Amino acid sequence: MKALIFAAGKGTRLQPFTNFHPKALAEVNGIPLLERNIKYLQSHGINDFVINVHHFGEQIIKFLELKNNFGANIEISDEREKLLETGGGLVFARDLLSSEESFLIMNADILTDLNISNFLKFHLDGNNFVTLAVSDRQSSRKLFFDKEMILKGWKNLGTNETKMACDNDNFRELAFSGIHCVHTSIFEKITRNGKFSIMDEYLDMMMTEKIIGYEHNANLIDVGKPESIQQAEKLFL
C-alpha cells in the first residue's frame, strides 16, 4: 500500500523555524519529522510514498535526495505554485495514487506509535470506504460517531460550529489523529476543487457514505508548536 504524507503546510505555529524551513524538517531529538514518519511506516511494511511539498519544498526534495529516499520509492506531488490544503492536495496527487485499491494518508507533523499494520488490516478487512484513526483526547475539534463507529458529525469546540448528519445525544466525541486510510473510489465522489480541506468532504460524504472511526489509545502528538516538540522529545527518542 502507498502512503501519502502531507508535508506542504506552512507551519506558522512553528515560527521562527518555519520562516526558513519546512515544518516537515523540524527535528525531534535531532531527527526530522519526515524522516521519523518514513521510517515509522517502513517498520510496518510500507515502502511506497507520495509526499506533497509547497513551503520550502526544494529543501524537502534535497533532503530526500541526500538520504537516498531512505531506500523507499518516493514520488513528489509538487504544489510549490499553489498550496492546496489536504483535500486539494489529495486531488492534485490523484495520478500518483489511482492505481491503488486503498492508500494511507498521514500528516508529516504527527508522531505516533499507533500500530499502523492493525489499522490497515481493520480498513481492508472491513472493505471500508474511509477509515479515520481517532482517540479520546483533548482537542478543539471533535468528530461524533454512533455505536457502530460511523461518522455522524463534527464540532468546533471554540466556535460551537457543528455539522451533523442526524440528531443524537449519545454520540461518542473523539479527536481525529491525522491518519486515515481511503479507498481510491473517493476520487469519484469528491465534489470540491482547488484549495479545500478533506475533512469538509468527509462531512459532506457522511450523509451518504459510511466513514468509519478506528479508536486507539496510542501515543500521538501533533508537533505543531515549539512546546509540542518538547513534549514529543520525552516520548519519541
N, C-alpha and C positions, 0 to 999 in steps of 0.2 A: 504494500500500500504506500502511496505517496503521501507526503506531509507538506502542507502549505504553511510556511511560517511568515506571519505578518511582521515585517521589520521596517516598514516605511514611515512610521509615525515620527512627528517632530519632537516628542518627549519634552514638552515645555516645562513640566514639573521637575525635570532633572537638570534645569539650568543651574550653573553656567556650563556644565559638561556638554550639554546638547547645543550650546552655541557654536561648538567647534567639531562635534562628533555625533554620529547617530546613536540613538538610545540603545540599539541592539548591541553596541560595543561597550556599553557601561560594564564595569567589572565588579564581580563579587568574589572576594578573596583572590584577586588577581586574574580571574578567568572571565572573559567577556560572556555576557548573557547568551549571545547567539551560539558561541562555542559550547556552552553548557547544554543548551537545548538540542543542538545537533547530536552531541554525544549521548544525551539522555535518551533521545528517540532511537539512536543506533543501538543502544543497550536493549531495546525492545524489538529489534529486528527491522527497523525502518532505515533504509539507506537511499531512498529516492526523495528528493526535496525540491520544492519550488519556494523561492524566497523573494518576496516583493521588496523593492527598495524605492526610496524617494529622498528623504532628508540625508544629505551627505552619503548618498547611495554609492558613490565611487569608492568611499572608504570601506564599505562592506564588501564590494566586489574585489578590491585589492587584498583585503584581509583573507577572504576565502582562497584567492589565488596563492597567497603566501603560505597558507596552511594546506595547500593541495586538496581543498574541499573536504578535508578530514577523511579522505578515501571514499566519500559519498558521491552519488550522482546528483549534482545540483544544477538547477535551471533558474535563471534570474528573470523575474517579472518586473520589468523596468518602468517604474512610474515617475521617473525623475522630472518629466514635463508637467505632471499634474498629480497631486495627492488625491487618492480616490476613496479613502477610508476602507473599512472592512468589506462592505458589500460591493462597492465599485472595484476594489482590489481583487475580490474573488472573480467577478465577471471578467475583468481585464486578463486574469490568468487562465481563463477557460480553456484555451487551446492547449495549455500545458497539463491540464487535469482531466480533460474529457475522455481520455482513453481508460480511465479508472472506473471500476464499479462504484467504489466509495473512496473517499480520501479524508485524511485527518487535517484539521486546521488548529493552529496554536499561535498565540501571541508571543513574540520574541521576548517580551518583558515579564513573562510568567515563569516562576521557578516552582517546581513541584516534584514530589516523589510519588505521585499517583501512578499506579500500575497501569500503564497505557495498554499493555497486552490484554488485560482483563477488560478494559474499557472498549477496545476494538472488538474483542470477542462478543461482548454484550451487544454491540451495534450490529455485527454481522449475523449473529445467531438469531436476533430478533427481526432481521431484514428491515431494519429501521430506515426511515427517510432521513431524519436528522436526530442525532443523539447529542445532548448537551451535558457536559460534566458540571455538576453543581454541588454545593456543600452548604451546611448550616453555619454561616459565619457572618461577621459584621460587614455590611456593605450598604452603600447609599441607594442601590437599586436591587430590587428583589424580583424573582420570577415566581409565579404561582403555578403549582401543579396539583392535579387531582389525585385520588387514591391510587390510580394506575400510573402515576408519574407522567401524565400527558400535560404539556404546557397549556395553561388556560389564561395566563395574564402576566402583567408586568406593572411595577410601581416604582416611581422615583420618590424615595422617602423624604428627600429635601424639598421637592416642589409639590408633592402629593399628586402629580400627574399619573394617571393609570390608563392601561389598555387591557380590556378584559374580553374574553370570548364568551363568558357567561357569568352569572352571579352565583357566589357560593361563599359562605363564611368559614368553610372547613379546608380551604386550600392550604397546602404547605408552602411556606415562603422560604426560598433558597436563593443563594447567590451564584451567579454564573462564574465559572472558573476560567473562562477564556480558552477553553479546549472543546472542540466539537468534532464529530465525525458525520460526514454528509454524503448522501447518495448523489451520484452525478446527475440524476434526473432533476436536481434542484435548478439547473441552468434553464430548464424549460419552464420553470414556474416563477422565476424572479421577474418582477414587473418593472422595477426601477432601472435607471441607467445613470451614468455619470458618477457623481460622488454621493455615497449614501452608506448607512450602517447596515450590516447584515442582520442585526437584531430587529430593525424596523421591518425587514422582510419576514423574519420568523414570526413576528407578532401579527402580521397580516396572514401568513400561511397557517397559523394555528387555528384559524377559522375553518379550514378545510382539510388540513393535513395533521397527522399525528407526529408531533415533535416531542421526543421522549427525554426525560431527565434521568441522568445516571448519578445517583447520590454517592459521594465518597467522603472520607474523613482524613484524606492525605494532607500532609503539609503543603501549603500553597501560599506564595507571596507574589503580589503584583508589585514588581520593582519599578515603581513609577516616580518615586521621590527619594531624596537622599536618606531620610530616616528608614525607608524600607530596605535600602541597601544594607544598612547596619543590622537590621533585623534578619535579613537573608544570610548575612555572613555568620550568624550564630547557628543556622540550620544547614547551610549548604557549604561545606568545607572545600 
